[in-house]
Amino acid sequence: VKEQCAMTQQPFSAKWAAGGASLPLASWDDVTRCLKELLESGCGPEVGVITLSNVKRLFRSRFNLELSETFLGHSRLYEL
């Protein structure tokens, strides 16, 4: 199912399916800009490093954006 969402660039989440998501989805431009800012900010274990498990949480808390890998055409976050 997740791969089908990625192929059609639809978010894969129960809250999106129910219409309950409150944050806008990050576009490719948002992802590029925000990841650059995160890597430069030193919010990870060291400057230039971000723990993959924290990336979605950081997008929500710092940028008020929902990072959906399936919306961007991928089934796994590390593929971005």
Buried (B, 14 or more C-beta within 10 A) or exposed (E): EEEEBBEEEBBBBEEBEEEEBEEEBBEEEBBEEBBEEBBEEEBBEEEEEBEEEBBBEBBBEEBEBBBBBBBBBBBEBEEE
